[in-house]
């Protein structure tokens, strides 16, 4: 920006306005805004948007995720730090030259991070939200499809997916109103609302996944700790074996479902 970060009075004023608005990490956020703004006027405007409740990532246009800078547009789901645990688990299981699919991809952060961690990855991502798709196309080194879950994917991927990431919405509908304003008012509801018990989209993914996974292919999904038993049941009902991984440091629960053997649906759907 044209105004130097050493302009103590300007930064002090920005920090004070953010702190007054309730930003817990006001000094750190002020520094990020200052590094992103191209002028003092732009910095003030960005700080005003943040003070009004816009997510910091939407204001500056990017989010840090798994060591990457991911472009994030207004209205697009901001990747959470807890989801880095899902990516780490997927990377641990990733074979060379894997076919990877990132469903409900949002900004494409998960697919981008896993692509960076792998070797020779063929990556496909999909989301129903046009804004998310446009954002992901700028982040993902692969093909981004627009549509509902598996519907837009090429048929040639059936039975070939080695790692399927599905960061599905899992907040119960009646709890959306309890979310922080940054999520509730600034992210697409389709990226948050998982239906009455939060598992509607997860069940749809579980039902269709065996037709797309390769033998011994893995499906990784993040869910709430209190939803684990019901989510496991949804996967096992469709012939998947499930391992539950948790990381208290991330406040994250990830289900890793495996297709143990060729599924009859492969032949029917090919």
C-alpha positions, 0 to 999 in steps of 0.5 A: 500500500502507498501508506507505510505500515509504520504509520502508527496513528493510522494502524492504531486507529484501524486496530481500535476500530476493529477491537471496538467491533469485537475482533479478538485479534484486532492487531493481527487483522489490522496488519493483514489489512494493511499488507493487502491494501494499496492505499490508506483510503482502501485500508480504511474501507477494508477495515470498515467492511471488517468492522461491519462483520464481513469475514476477514478472508472475504475482505482481503480476498484470500484465506491461508489453508494448509500452507497455501494462499487460497483466493476466496470471493464474497459469499464463498465458504471460507476454508476452516483450519479444522479441515486441514486435519481432513487434508492431512489424513487424505494425504497420508492415504494418497497413492501416486498418480491418484484420481482425486475428487473434491465434492462440495469444493467451495473455494477448492481449498481441499483439492488444491492442498491435496494436489500440492501434497501428491504426485501426479494427481488427477484432480476433479472438483465440483460444487453447485454454487456458481460463485464457488465454482468460479473461485475454485477455478482460480485455485485448483490445478485440475478440472472444476465442474458445476452441479449437484454432487456427482452429477457433473462428473465425467462418467469415466471416473466411475469406479476409478476414484482413489480419494474422494473428499466431501466437505459436505454441509453438516450444520442442522437447519435449526442451528444455522441461526446460532452460527457466528454472523461471519458464517450465517450472514456472509456464506452461502446457506447451501455450504452450511445447512445439512438438513434437520440433523445435519446429515442429509448431504452426507447420506446422499454422498454415502449412497452414491460413493460406492459407484465412483470409488475404486476398489480400496478407494477412500471417502473422507468426510468431516462431521460433528462429534455428536453426529459420528454414530449416525454418519458411520451408520450411513456409510456402513449401510452402503457397504463401506467400512469406516474408521473415525479419526479425531484431532482435539487440537483441530477440534475435528472429527473425520470419517474415513470410509473405504470400499473394501471390494468391487461393488455390483453397482460398478458393473450396472453403472459403467 
